[in-house]
Amino acid sequence: MENKEKALIAIERLKKEYPEAVCSLVYTDPLQLLIATRLAAQCTDKRVNMVTPALFERFKTAQDFADADVSEVEEYIHSCGLYKTKARDIVAMCKMLCEKFNGVVPDTIEKLVQLSGVGRKTANLVVGDIFKKPAVVVDTHCIRITSRLGFHNIKDATKIETILRKILPPEESNDFCHRLVLHGRAVCDARNPKCEKCCMNDICDYYKKQLPEQ
């Protein structure tokens, strides 16, 4: 089976399993999603959502963050882990937003990755969820599940993004990645995948390798 054909099957199966393909981070504007995504690195979305209400009440605009004392931002995000690096990146990112983009979150990956602490994963998420452009968010769930399905055997997120852009219909790619996160949490666990319950096990290379030889 060609990868494009397999991808279309995976898309339809995941749609049935997870009709609501939404980001689990809570936000009300592009800046909040940008910051919440930075906080989510090596931290759960649940924890980030506990931290951000007070953070966004204190700092409402890019200029507010740009003018902030890094140590104060650290206090708000302390429980997110790597808080010193994240606080420094958030303040630097917002300074760049104000200086280069008049405080407005840009709508292209190329511009977003110019910001401090913003990689392609974050940029894709913002471009897809906020600006409704084709996006491929390559996080740990995406890397693991697309590898198990047999789309690639690598770990390089940028290369995986390129591979997936070639086989996923652009209008489906963003929601597909959201559904992979949901599927990774519910079924395709890193250590103990529930393969028997998986809606894609018949097209999954990983599952086929676990079957006894006939």
C-alpha positions in Angstrom: 0.0 0.0 0.0 1.3 3.4 -0.9 1.9 5.9 1.9 -0.6 8.4 0.4 -3.3 5.7 0.4 -2.4 4.6 3.9 -2.5 8.3 5.1 -6.0 8.7 3.7 -7.2 5.6 5.6 -5.6 6.8 8.8 -7.2 10.2 8.5 -10.7 8.7 8.1 -10.2 6.2 10.9 -9.0 8.9 13.3 -11.9 11.2 12.3 -14.3 8.5 13.5 -12.5 7.9 16.8 -11.9 11.6 17.6 -14.4 13.8 15.9 -13.3 16.9 17.8 -9.7 17.7 16.6 -8.8 20.5 18.9 -5.7 21.7 20.7 -5.9 21.0 24.4 -4.1 24.2 25.3 -6.5 27.0 26.5 -6.1 30.4 24.8 -8.1 33.3 23.6 -5.7 35.0 21.1 -2.6 34.2 19.0 -0.2 35.5 21.5 -1.6 33.3 24.3 -1.3 30.2 22.1 2.3 31.1 21.2 3.2 31.5 24.8 1.2 28.4 26.0 2.9 26.3 23.4 6.4 27.4 24.5 5.4 26.5 28.1 4.2 23.1 27.0 7.7 21.9 26.0 8.5 19.0 28.3 5.4 19.8 30.3 1.8 18.6 30.1 -0.9 20.7 28.5 -3.0 20.2 31.7 -0.2 21.8 33.8 0.1 24.7 31.4 -3.6 25.4 31.5 -3.3 25.7 35.3 -0.6 28.3 35.0 -1.7 30.5 32.1 -4.9 32.1 33.6 -2.9 34.1 36.2 0.0 34.7 33.7 -2.3 36.2 31.1 -4.2 38.2 33.6 -1.0 39.8 34.7 0.5 40.2 31.2 -2.1 41.0 28.6 -0.1 42.1 25.5 3.2 41.5 23.8 4.4 44.8 25.1 3.5 43.8 28.7 5.7 40.7 28.3 8.4 42.7 26.5 8.6 45.1 29.5 8.4 42.4 32.1 11.1 41.4 34.5 12.1 37.9 33.6 12.2 36.9 37.3 8.5 37.9 37.7 7.5 35.7 34.7 9.5 32.9 36.3 7.3 33.1 39.4 4.2 32.6 37.4 5.5 29.6 35.3 7.6 28.0 38.0 5.7 24.7 38.0 6.0 24.2 34.2 9.6 23.0 34.4 12.6 24.6 32.6 11.0 27.8 33.8 14.1 30.0 33.7 14.7 29.2 30.0 11.1 29.5 29.2 10.7 32.9 31.0 13.7 34.2 29.2 12.5 33.0 25.8 9.0 34.5 26.4 10.3 37.9 27.2 12.8 37.9 24.4 10.2 36.6 22.0 7.8 39.4 22.9 10.5 42.0 22.5 11.1 40.7 19.0 7.4 40.7 18.3 7.1 44.3 19.3 10.3 45.4 17.4 9.8 43.4 14.2 6.1 42.8 13.9 4.5 45.7 15.9 3.4 43.3 18.6 1.3 41.3 16.2 1.8 37.5 15.9 2.9 36.8 12.2 1.0 34.3 10.1 3.8 32.4 8.4 6.1 29.7 9.7 9.1 31.6 8.2 8.4 34.7 10.3 7.4 32.8 13.5 10.6 30.8 13.7 12.6 34.1 13.8 11.2 34.6 17.3 13.2 33.5 20.3 12.3 30.0 21.5 9.9 29.3 18.6 10.6 26.2 16.5 8.7 24.7 13.6 6.4 22.7 15.9 5.1 25.8 17.6 5.1 27.8 14.4 3.0 25.1 12.7 0.6 24.9 15.5 0.0 28.7 15.5 -0.3 28.9 11.7 -2.7 26.0 11.6 -4.9 26.7 14.6 -5.0 30.5 14.4 -4.6 31.3 10.7 -6.2 28.1 9.3 -3.3 27.4 7.0 -2.0 23.9 6.2 0.2 22.8 9.0 2.0 19.7 10.3 2.8 19.8 14.0 5.5 17.2 14.6 5.5 16.4 18.3 6.5 13.2 20.1 3.1 11.6 19.5 3.3 12.4 15.8 6.8 11.1 15.5 6.0 7.9 17.3 2.7 7.0 15.6 3.7 7.9 12.0 6.8 5.9 12.5 4.8 2.9 13.7 2.5 3.2 10.8 5.5 3.0 8.5 5.7 6.5 7.0 9.3 6.9 8.1 12.0 5.4 10.4 13.7 8.6 11.5 13.5 11.0 14.5 14.3 14.3 12.8 11.2 16.4 13.2 11.9 18.7 10.2 12.4 15.8 7.9 9.3 14.1 9.2 7.3 17.3 8.5 8.5 17.3 4.9 7.5 13.6 4.5 4.1 14.2 6.0 3.4 17.3 3.9 3.9 15.1 0.8 1.4 12.4 1.8 -1.3 14.4 3.7 -3.9 16.4 2.0 -3.2 20.0 3.1 -6.7 20.6 4.3 -6.5 17.6 6.6 -3.0 17.9 8.0 -3.6 20.1 11.0 -6.5 18.1 12.3 -4.7 14.9 11.6 -1.9 16.0 13.9 -4.3 17.0 16.7 -5.9 13.6 16.4 -2.5 11.8 16.7 -2.0 13.5 20.0 -5.4 12.2 21.3 -4.7 8.8 19.9 -1.2 8.8 21.4 -2.6 9.5 24.8 -5.5 7.1 24.6 -4.2 4.1 22.7 -0.7 4.4 21.0 1.3 4.8 24.2 5.1 5.0 23.9 5.7 2.0 26.2 2.5 0.0 26.3 0.5 0.6 23.1 -3.0 -0.9 23.2 -2.6 -2.3 19.7 -5.7 -4.6 19.9 -7.9 -1.6 20.4 -6.3 0.5 17.7 -8.5 1.6 14.8 -5.4 1.5 12.5 -3.8 -1.8 13.5 -4.5 -3.4 10.1 -2.4 -0.7 8.3 0.2 -0.4 11.0 3.7 -1.8 10.4 4.5 -1.9 14.1 1.4 -4.0 14.9 2.1 -6.5 12.1 5.6 -7.1 13.4 4.1 -8.1 16.8 1.9 -10.8 15.2 3.2 -14.4 15.4 4.3 -15.8 12.1 1.8 -17.9 10.4 
